[in-house]
Amino acid sequence: MRTVKLSAIFLVCACGLLISGCESELQDLRIQNDTQRERIAELESELQVSTLQLEQYKRRLGDARGKSNIEVETLQQTIAALEEDIAKKKDLIASMQQRLLYGGATLPVELSTMLEDFAKEHDMVTYDLSRGIVKFESDLLFEKGSDKVASTAVEAVKLLCEILNSEEAERFDIIIAGHTDDIPVLKPSTREKHPTNWHLSAHRAISVLDIMAKNNVESGRMSIRGFGEYRPIVENKPNKKGNPQNRRVEIYIVTKGI
């Protein structure tokens, strides 16, 4: 009897330590996020100042036309340096916001290896090791102008579910994000169901979520986002001609509770 009691006490203590550890980990994550937000705010303030300075120097350059070559050259160098600084700040802010939005999860080596192998086996899939993103090309994943997952792609999503249901992945949540290019939804039959690219991107993300739910990925781990045409990864062609690379579904594997 004494052994049973001691075992029970040990189990309660162990559970308490585990809960305490999880709470501590979440608290650390919140602190990191707050620090990240403060840094983003600082960078955005610096960006505003640099942008104003750039406008001032450009006006000065316009006024300096016809004056000494040295003055013009100095202004041009200052403008080039400011433009480079602004570009770097914008990239840094975007990167920090992305990590803040999606948790910046560092995936275990075993899970990352499985995802890399999965991507290598499927032409429609790429895997971003640094950000924990599995990316599907929408042109291969969906029928054109539709949110129906192509039959050739369903099997790939099912195989991904096996990885997401593994012991290595079970402590991570999943965000499914749909993206389109800037070609507007024009076909009347398509617009009835997907009035805008926002709708189409969100509906496509939901279609992938539905397959995952049917393949035993816990519903409480999953969420969707639809970004429409507003998060391109490459420049779209002029006059709303789009770009296939921007038509994609991204699956983020993130820290639980983010």
VENDAWO-V289502 format. One record per backbone hydrogen bond with DSSP energy under -1.0 kcal/mol. NH is the residue of the N-H (numbers start at 1). CO is the residue of the C=O. E is the energy in kcal/mol with one decimal. If there is no record, write none. Layout:
NH,CO,E  NH,CO,E
//
This chain:
5,1,-2.3  6,2,-2.5  7,3,-2.3  8,4,-2.3  9,5,-2.6  10,6,-2.6  11,7,-2.4  12,8,-2.4  13,9,-2.5  14,10,-2.7  15,11,-2.5  16,12,-2.4  17,13,-2.6  18,14,-2.3  19,15,-2.8  20,16,-2.7  21,17,-2.7  22,18,-2.4  23,19,-2.8  24,20,-2.5  25,21,-2.3  26,22,-2.5  27,23,-2.6  28,24,-2.5  29,25,-2.1  30,26,-2.5  31,27,-2.3  32,28,-2.5  33,29,-2.5  34,30,-2.6  35,31,-2.6  36,32,-2.4  37,33,-2.6  38,34,-2.2  39,35,-2.2  40,36,-2.4  41,37,-2.4  42,38,-2.2  43,39,-2.5  44,40,-2.6  45,41,-2.0  46,42,-2.5  47,43,-2.5  48,44,-1.9  49,45,-1.9  50,46,-2.6  51,47,-2.4  52,48,-2.2  53,49,-2.5  54,50,-2.4  55,51,-2.1  56,52,-2.2  57,53,-2.7  58,54,-2.2  59,55,-1.9  60,56,-2.3  61,57,-2.2  62,58,-2.1  63,59,-2.1  64,60,-1.4  67,64,-2.5  72,68,-2.0  73,69,-2.8  74,70,-2.4  75,71,-2.2  76,72,-2.4  77,73,-2.2  78,74,-2.2  79,75,-2.6  80,76,-2.4  81,77,-2.2  82,78,-2.3  83,79,-2.7  84,80,-2.1  85,81,-2.3  86,82,-2.8  87,83,-2.2  88,84,-2.1  89,85,-2.3  90,86,-2.5  91,87,-2.2  92,88,-2.4  93,89,-2.8  94,90,-2.5  95,91,-2.4  96,92,-2.5  97,93,-2.7  98,94,-2.2  99,95,-2.1  100,96,-2.1  101,97,-2.8  102,98,-2.3  112,108,-2.8  113,109,-2.5  114,110,-1.9  115,111,-2.2  116,112,-2.2  117,113,-2.5  118,114,-2.2  119,115,-2.3  120,116,-2.0  121,117,-1.2  122,119,-1.1  125,122,-1.6  126,135,-2.1  128,133,-2.9  132,128,-1.5  133,128,-1.5  134,251,-2.6  135,126,-3.1  136,249,-3.4  137,124,-2.0  138,247,-1.9  140,137,-1.2  141,137,-1.8  142,138,-2.9  143,148,-1.8  146,143,-1.9  150,141,-2.9  153,150,-1.7  154,150,-1.3  157,153,-2.0  158,154,-2.3  159,155,-2.2  160,156,-1.9  161,157,-2.0  162,158,-1.4  163,159,-1.2  164,160,-2.5  165,161,-1.9  166,163,-1.5  170,166,-1.3  172,169,-2.2  173,254,-2.7  174,221,-3.3  175,252,-2.5  176,223,-2.8  177,250,-3.4  178,225,-2.8  179,248,-2.3  180,228,-3.3  191,187,-2.7  192,188,-1.6  194,190,-3.0  200,196,-2.2  201,197,-2.7  202,198,-2.4  203,199,-3.1  204,200,-2.2  205,201,-1.8  206,202,-2.2  207,203,-2.0  208,204,-1.8  209,205,-2.3  210,206,-2.7  211,207,-1.6  212,208,-2.1  213,209,-2.8  214,210,-2.1  216,213,-1.3  217,212,-2.3  221,218,-1.8  222,219,-1.5  223,174,-1.6  225,176,-2.5  227,178,-2.7  230,227,-2.0  237,242,-2.0  241,237,-1.3  246,243,-1.9  247,244,-1.1  248,246,-1.0  249,136,-2.7  250,177,-3.0  251,134,-3.2  252,175,-3.2  253,132,-2.0  254,173,-2.2  258,255,-1.5
//
